[in-house]
C-alpha cells in the first residue's frame, strides 16, 4: 500500500517535472520580456490582465495557445489590435455602462470583469440585471498606446513564446513585419 502510494507520487512528480526538464534555459531576451510582462513601466503591465507561468491575473484571454501557434508578426498584430473579440460594452438595467469581458455564465449568474476599473473588478450579475451587451467600440487594448519600441515588442513576444512552449528562440525586430 505504502509502496503504491510512493510509486504514484513518483509518477506524479515526473509528469509535473517533465515539461520543466524539456524547456530551454531562459535567455537574456526572454528575461527582458518577462520583466516587461510583469512590471513594464510603460502603461499597464501585461500581467495586470494576463497570467503566465502562474504570475499575473487571468482577466484577459489565456495567451499560451495563441503564443504557441502564431508567429511574431501575428502576435504583434493581435497585441496592437483595434478590434476586440471578447470585450463587450455592457449596459445594466440601472443605466450603468462599461466595457467588460465575460468569464463565465452558470444558470442565471454571469461573471464579468469590469474593465473600466484598474485593476479590473469581477462582478457577479444576474442575467436580469443586464440590459444589453454590444460589440465594444470604446475599450482599447492598453499596449496599443503604451509606446513600446519594436525591440520591446520582440522581447515580450520572445517571452510569450518561451513561457508557452519552453522554446527560447530569439525574436528579431525584423521578424515583426
Ligand atoms: C487592462 C488589461 C490588459 C492589459 C494590461 C493587457 N491586456 Fe492583453 N488582452 C486583454 C483583453 C481584455 C483581451 C481580449 C480583447 C478582445 O476582446 O479581443 C486581450 C487580448 C490579448 C491578446 C489576444 C488574445 C486572443 O486570444 O485573441 C494578446 C496576444 C494579448 N492580449 C497580449 C497582451 C500583452 C503582451 C500585454 C502587455 C504588453 C497585454 N496583453 C496587456 C486585457 C489586457
Boltz pocket constraint, residues with backbone or C-beta under 6 A from the ligand:
constraints:
  - pocket:
      binder: B
      contacts: [[A, 37], [A, 44], [A, 45], [A, 46], [A, 47], [A, 48], [A, 49], [A, 50], [A, 59], [A, 60], [A, 61], [A, 62], [A, 63], [A, 66], [A, 75], [A, 78], [A, 79], [A, 83], [A, 84], [A, 85], [A, 86], [A, 87], [A, 101], [A, 141], [A, 142], [A, 143], [A, 156]]
      max_distance: 6.0
